[in-house]
Amino acid sequence: MHKLFNGAFIVLSLGLAVAALAYALPQPWWLELFTHFIMQYAVGAVVFLLYYLLKKKRAQALLSATYLVGTLLVLAPYLHGQSPDSNTTLSTQKVTAIFSNTHYSSVSVLDLAELIQQQQPEFVFLAELGAGQFAELRELVPEYSGLLTEGGRDPWAHPVSYLAPTSVGEIGKTVLYFDTLSPAIEVVAPKYPDLRLLAVHIFPPRSARTVGLRDTALKNIAQHASKQENLVVLGDLNITNFSPPFARMLREGGLSDVRVGRGVLSSWPTVLPTLFGIPIDHALAKGAWQICEFERGPNIGSDHFPLIVTLCYNTIEEM
């Protein structure tokens, strides 16, 4: 058992070392993947700290404590930080939106329809939803209509579709490409002043090519956001909050991360307990509309949990 713990401790040490390198070196591409597991490193550090304290192994216990402090410094803004809307005065005008990567091969359309009926959101954005599933969903929630965005320019490119109830009224919609391959959708509704919603699903980091596509999309999203006075971004970005490209996107786009002050709230994969999942589905905002409520929805059969956000209209500048 002791040998097993020592071996696992070496693996943890190597993982943290590579993650630390990723913050300094942009290449090779796979370095950045190790930054996604900061929460798991923290859990491991706690386990090893307790184990080595019991075994009276001072050197290993000290290293474990160092690892724990390092990971907690990264996690601190999410565990005890100040949420983006904490210094603003928000009006009572609210909008609810759902984003879900539905994973067309496994999602339960019935469960998805039930979630929509329970939440009664003004906007629903769905990635990886097939035409047949979209039609079935429309029959189950007939008060909702929308656009099925098809025709991604790559077999791995999954477009984002949207639904909205007729009560929302007229909706302006634009299909955008941030990585040249995957269609995203941006909507505005005159009923809600200053509200601009962008829903995206970009490539997962499976290879140098897809990491390049993902990072290009993040850069282009940041550029797009920097030109907008008001924007809410919802989507599967296939990157965690702890990754350098994610931080760069927030900084360059002027976007705030809804998880700050609210917890890590892992969104993928649904088959693992929360502590072993990672947050790759995101809600970001800037301008007049802030995200005042944020929760992870129930398992609807996909490998991703849906995100449910409540947007509040900020009628007064930050205090």
N, C-alpha and C positions, 0 to 999 in steps of 0.2 A: 504493500500500500504506500509506503514511504517513497519508493522508487517511482510509483505512478504519479504521486503529487509533485515530486521533483521534476519529472518529465513535463507535466502540465505547466509547471511554473516556468520552465525554460520556454515553452511555446508562448505563454503570456508575455514573457520578457521580450521575445523576438517580435511579437505582434506590436507591442508598444514602441519598440525601437523603430520599426518600419513606419508606423504611424507618425512618429516624431519627425522622421526624415521627410515624409510627405508634405509637412508644413513648410519645409525649406526648399525642396526640390520638386519641380513640376513634372519631371520625367525620371524613370519610365512611368508609363500610364498607370500600372497596377499598384504603385505605391499608395495612391489616393484611396484605394479600396479599403486599406487598413484603418483609415480614419472613421469609417462608418460604424465601427463596433466599440465606441468609447464607453457606452453603457455596459456592455458585456465585460470590457476590461475592468471597469469599476467593481462589478459583481465578483469577478475573479480575484481582484486584489483584496476584497473583504474576506473571501473564503481562505485565501492563502495567508493573510495576516493572522486570522484566528488559528489556523492550523499550526503555523510556525511559532506563534506565541505559546500554544499548548506544548509543542515539542521543544520549546526553549532554544530555538534556532534564531539567535539575535540578528545575524546578518540578513537572512532571508526575510525575517519579520520586518526589518528596517526597509529593505527593498520593497516589500509589499506595501508598507505604509507610504513610501514615496510614490509608488504607482497609484495608490488610492488618492493621495492629495492631487497628483497631476490630473487624473481623470475628473475629479470633482471640480477642479478649476475650470475645465472645459464645460462641465454640466451645470455649473453654478447659475448662469443666467437663466436657464430653463427651470431650475428647481426653486430659486429664490429671487429671480430677477423681477424687474418692474415691467408689467405688461404694457404694450404700446399705447393702449388707450387710457392708462391710469392717470394721466395728467390732462385729459381733455374733458370737456363738457359735451355730453352727447344728447341729442334730441330723442324723442320717443318714436321717431320714424325708424322702423326696422325692416329688414329684408332677410329671409332665410334662404340659404343655398346649400345644395348637396353636391359634392363631387365624389365620384366612385370610379375606380378602375375595375370594371365588371368582369374582366377575364372571360371572354365569350365562351370558353369551353367548359366553364364550371358554374357560372353565376345562376342563381335561382331567380328567374324573372318574377315569380310570385312573391318572393321575399323582398325583392327590390320594390315592387308595386306596393307592398304593405308598408315599407318604410316611407315611401312618398305619401301614401294616404295618411300615415300617422303624423308626419312632420308638416305636411301641406306647404312645402317650400315654394317660393316665388321662382326659383331657378334650379334646374337639375342638369348637371353636366356629367356625361358618362363616356369613359374611354373603353375601347375594345368591345363595343356592343355591335353585334351583327344585325343585318337588315331584318331577318326573321324575328330576332329578339326585340328589336325596336318596334316592329309592328305588333307583336304580342303585348308589349308594355303599353302601347297606345290604347289597345283594347281594354286593358285592366285599369288604366287611369284615363278615361276618355276626356276628362276636363283639361288634360294637358296636351299641348301640341308643340311641335318644334322642328328641328332639322337633324337628319342623319347625315353626318359628314363622312363621305366615303372617299376611296381612291387615294390612299396614301401611296407615295411614290417608291415604296420599298416594301418587301414582304413583311418586314418587322415593324413597319410604321403603322401605328394604330391611331386613327383619327378620334377626335372628341366630338360627341353629339350633345345636343341640349334639348330640354323640354321646359315649358313654362305654362302655367294655367292661363286661360283666356282673360282672367281678371287683371293680369299684368298689362294687357293692352298691346299697343304697337311695340315691336322690338326691332332694333337695327342690328344687323349681324354682319361680321366680316370674317372670312377664313384667312388665316395667316400661316406662313411657314417660317419657323425660326431656325430649323436645321436643314432646310431645302427639301425635306422628305415627308415630315409628319404634319398634317394639317391641325392647327389649333383654331379655336373659335373665340371671337370677342363680341360681346353683346352690350348694347345700351338700351335703356327703356326710358322714354320721356316721362313716364309716371314717377320715376325716381331721379331727381336732379343730381347731376354730377356722378352718377353711378356708372362705372365702366368695369365690366367683368371679363377677365381673360382666363380661359380654361385650356390647359396644355397637357400633353403626354409626350415626353421625349424619350430618347433611346436609353436602354439600360447599358451599363458599362461592362460589356462582354468581351471587348477586344479594343485594340488601339483605335480602330476605325470608329466603333460606336462611342467610345469615350470622347473622341474628337467631335463627333456629331452632337453628343450631349453637351459638351462644354461650349461648342459654338452656339447651340440653342440658348444656353444660360446667358452667354454674352449678349446675344441678340435680344433676349427678353429684357435684360438690364438696360440696353440701349432704348428699347421701346418704352420701358417704364420711365426712363429719365426724361422722355419727351411728353409724358402725360402728367397733368396736375393731379388727377385722381385715377386710381387703378386698384383693383383687387385681382390678385392672381390665385387661381386654384388649379392644382394639378399634381400628377405623378411626375416628379422631376427626376426620379431615379438617382437621387443623391440625398445624403443626410445633412442635417443642420451643422454637423461638425466638420464638413469638408471645406477646404480652402476655396474651390470654385463657387460653392454656395455662398460663403461669406462675401466673396468678391461681387457676386450678382446683387446681393442686398445693398452693398455699399454703393456700387455704381448706379443701381436703379433707384436708390432712395426708398427702398422697400423695408417694411418692418415685418418681423417674423412672429406669427401669432403664438408660437409655442413659448416664447420668452415670458417667464413668470407663470406659465401654466403647466409646465411639465413636458417631458419628452414625447409621451403619447405615441408609441410605435404604431405604424400602420401596415407593416408587412413583415413576415407572412402571417396569415391568420392561423396557421396550424401550430404556431409556437406561442408559449406564454409571453406576456408583454415584455418581461425583462430580457427575453432573447430575440425580440423583434427589433426592427429599425424604422425610423421615421423617414419615409421617402415620398409620402404624399403631403402636400404643403398648402398652406393658406397664408398669403402675404398681402400687405396693403400699404397704400400711401394716399394722403389727401383727405377729402371730406368724409369718406366712409371708412370706419374702423371696424375691426372684428371684435365685437364685445362679448360674444360667446362662441365657444369652440369645443366640439366633442367628437369622439370617435363613435361611429355608428355600429350597429350589430353586424355579425357575420352574415353575409347574404350569399355565401357559396363561392365567392371569389377568393383569390389569394391575398387581396387587399381589403382592409376595412374601409368603409366609406367615411368621408369627413362631412360633418354637419356644422355649418357656421351661421351665426347671426350677425348681420352687419347693422351698425348703428350710424346714423347720419350725424356728423359733427358740425353743429351750427355755430360753434364758438371756437376761436383759435385756442391753441394750447395755453394753459395758465402758467 
